[in-house]
Amino acid sequence: MFPDLYSKAAELTSLRRPFAIATVVRVEGSSSARRGSKALISDEGKIIMGWVGGGCAESAVRAEALKCIQKEKPELITLDMQDELLGVGMPCGGMMDVYIEPVVPRPELLVVGHGRIAETMAELGHLMNFSVTVSDPAATPESFPHAERIVNEDFDLTETKIDARTHVVIATLHKNDHLWLQKALEGQAAYVALIASAHRSKLVLDYLRLEGVAPEKIDRVWAPAGLDLGAATPEEIALSIMSQIVALRRGGKIAPLKREAVLESAVDSDAASEKVVIRKCDV
């Protein structure tokens, strides 16, 4: 019945663009829309395609669709167009129920590096319904069974779009972490974190400043990564980082480790197990 609308919805989904579909499910009295009328609404609150009524009905549906996209939850709203509605204040006559369903792409977790922290991050991301990509020359399907995509070329993000739903965790055990941070900050990632001690974090962030990276971009970096859970093992560090991602996505308020507490022992333990030589010249 709505082939063009559904084709457009499929196109937006392939582009990882959030949107909402509004469907009129009940009409009472005077209304220009009919039951079953649909509209596709962008994440900017614009009607891309379709029709659910004009004037006050359209403006109200657009406003509520934006809220649904932001909350990632559907909602059934009743529009009483004989009175002021949702602050619109335009009498239109009649009543209408509209079901608004947001279509939001799965969040992306990009794990850079390998080792126990990275492996656990990928597993936790999978459990949290993230689309997981792992980038590291040593990464294999056996070590990362939960990754949907593995990239074995260093700094190859040609097929990885870093957008507002991408969460980047750099777990390279200090190898080229400064270069990966620069790469990650080129996009609009929702979250960029560096797994490192407080001392190493300062060195890397200072390097970015010397390289001319904008202060507002550097301020986006969570380093050291994670929440202050008192983590002492690689698995606990991964949990603290995923907890931070969830807290930021859901508006939680938990104290971060950013530039404060240190995860020296666990990070160093994981680094030692991988036999990585840490040199000052790395930055």
N, C-alpha and C positions, 0 to 999 in steps of 0.2 A: 504493500500500500504506500510505502514511503521509500522507494528504492534510492532516490537521490539523497535523502536525508541519511539513510543507513550507509550509503557509500561514503558520504562525507564523514560520518562518524568513524568508519573504518580507516579513512585517511588520517584523521586526527590521532587515532589510536596508534597507527604506525609511526607517527611523528612524535609520540609521547607527549601530546598536548592534552591537558585536562579539559574536560567540557562537561556539560550536563544536558540531559534530555528531559524536557518538560512535556507531560502528557495531560490533557484535560480529561478527567475521569467522571465529572458530573457537572451539569449545567442546570441552573434553575432561573427562570425568568429571562430577561433580555440579555443577550450576549452575542457578540460577533463571532465567537469561536463555538465549535461544536464538540460534543464528546468524542474523544479519539484524536482531536487536533494535537499536533506535536510541534515542538520547536527545539532546535539545537542551539545551545548557548555557550559561548566561549568563556575561558577563564578570565576574560576582561569584562564580562557582563554584557556582551553584545550578542544579538540574535544573528546567528550565522545563516540559518535556514529554517523555514517553517513558520507557523502562525499559531498563537494562543490567545489572540485578541489584541486590540490596539489600546492606546492611551494608558489608563491606569492599570489595566490588567497586565500589559506587557512590561511596564516599568516595575511592577511589583514582582512578577515572575523573574525578571532579570536580577533584581536585588536578592531574592531568596535563593536563586540558583548559585550566585556567587558564594553565599554562606554555605550552601551544601557542598560546593567544590572545596572550600577551605576546610570544612569539618570532615569531608570525605564520608558523609552520611546522607542517605535519601530522606526526603521529607514530603508529607502530604499537607498542602496548605489550602485553606479556604479563603477565597477572595469575595468579600462582601462589597460589591461595587455600588451599593446604595448609600454607603457611608464612607468616611475617611478610612483608608486602608493602608496599614503599615506605614503611615506617615506620608502617603502619596497625596491624599486630600483631593481626589478628583472623582465626584460622583458619576457613575456610569450606568447604574441599574443592573439588577440581577445578581446571582451568586454563582460561584464556580469553584470546584475542587480541582487542584492541579497536583499531580504527583511528579516530583522532581528527583531524578536519579543522576547523581554525579558519576562520571566515568573518569577515573584518575589512574594513570599508569603506575605500575608497581615501582616503589622506590628502588634505586640502583645502589648497590654496594660495590665499590671498586677497591679491592685489596691489592696493594702493591708490595710484593715481597713473598717470602716463604718462611717456614718454621712453625713452631707450635702456636704462636700467637696468631699468625696469619691463617693457619688451618682452622683454628677455633673460630676466628672471626667469620670465615666463610661458612662454617657450619651454623653459627648463630644467625647469620644473615639469612640463610636458607630457612631456618625455623621461623624467622620473623617475616617471611614472605617477601624478602628482597630478591631482586634479580642480581645474582652474584657474578662478578667478573674478577678474575685473578690475573695479575700481570707480573710475571717473573720468569727469567730464563730457565730456572730450575723447577718450575711448577709442572706437575703432571696430574692427569686424571685420577691416579691412584692416591696422591697426597691431598687432592682437592676434589673429592667425589661430589660435593654439593655445588661446585661452581658450574654455572651454565655456559661460561666461556672462559677459556684460558689463552692468554696472550704471552708467547715466549720471547718476543722481541722487546728489548729495552726501549722505553720511551715511545712505544708505538701505540698511539691513541687514535689512529686514523679511523678506526671503526668503533671507537668508544666516545659517545657524545657526553660530555660533562655538562649537565644542565642543572636546573634548580631542584631536581629530585635525585641528584647523584651525591653519594656520601663516599668520600675518598679517605682511606686509611693507609698511611705509608708505614710499612713494617719491613723495611729493607735492611734492618740491623745496621744502620748508619751508612750503608753503601749507596752513594749517590742520592741520599735522601733530600739534599738541598736542591738537586736538579729536578727531582720528582715534584717537590713542593712548587717550584717555579712553574712546572707544567700544569699542575693541578689548579693553580691560581689563575691560569689563563681563562678558565671557564667560569661558569656561574654556579659552582657546586654548593649544595646546601650545607655541606660539612666537609672540612679538610682537617685531618688530624695527623700528627707525627708521633710515632711511638719512639720515645727516647727519654733519657734522663733530663733533669732540669738543666744541667750543664750543657749537654749536647743540644738541647732545644735552643738555648741562648746562642750558641755558636751558629746554628743554622739560620735562626731569625736575623742575627747580625749580618750574616752573609747576604741574605736577601735584601737587607737595607742597603748594603754596599753595592749591590747589583742594580739598585734603583727601583726595586719593587715598591709600589705605592704603599704608604703606611696603612691605608684602609684595607688593602688586601692582606697585609701581614697580620692585621688585627683579626682576620677571619680564621687564622690558624689556631687550632687547639693543640698546644704543645707545652708540656707533656699531654698526651691524649688520655681521656677517660675521666671518670668520677672518682672521688675520694672514698673508695670502698675498703681501703686498707689491703688492696690486692697484693699478693706475694708470689703468685705462680703465673705462668703464661696464660693459662686458661682463665684465671681470675682477672688478669689484665684485659683479655678479650671481652669478658663479661662487663667490666667497668666501661669499656669503650662503647659496646653496644647499648648499655644502659644510658650513656650520655646521648647517643643518637636518638634513642626512644624519647628521652626527656626533652630534647630540643624539638623533636617532631610533634610531641603531644603537649608541649607547654609546661612540662614538669619543672620543679625548682629543687635541684640537688647541687651541692657544692662541687664545682669542677676541680680538676687537678691543674688546670692551665696555669703554667708559670708559678705554681705553688708547691704542692706536695711532689715527692719524687718516688719513682718506681725503680730505683737503682738496681736492687738485688735481682728482681725478676727479669728485667730487660737485659741486664748483664748476663744472667744465667742462660737466657735464650740465645744471646749473641755468642756466648762461649760454646754452647752446644753445636752451633753452626760453624765454629772455627773461623769467624770473621775477624780480620785484623783491623782495628780501629786506629786510624792515623789522623793527626791534625790536618794533614794536607787534603783530607777528604773534602774539606770546605775551603 
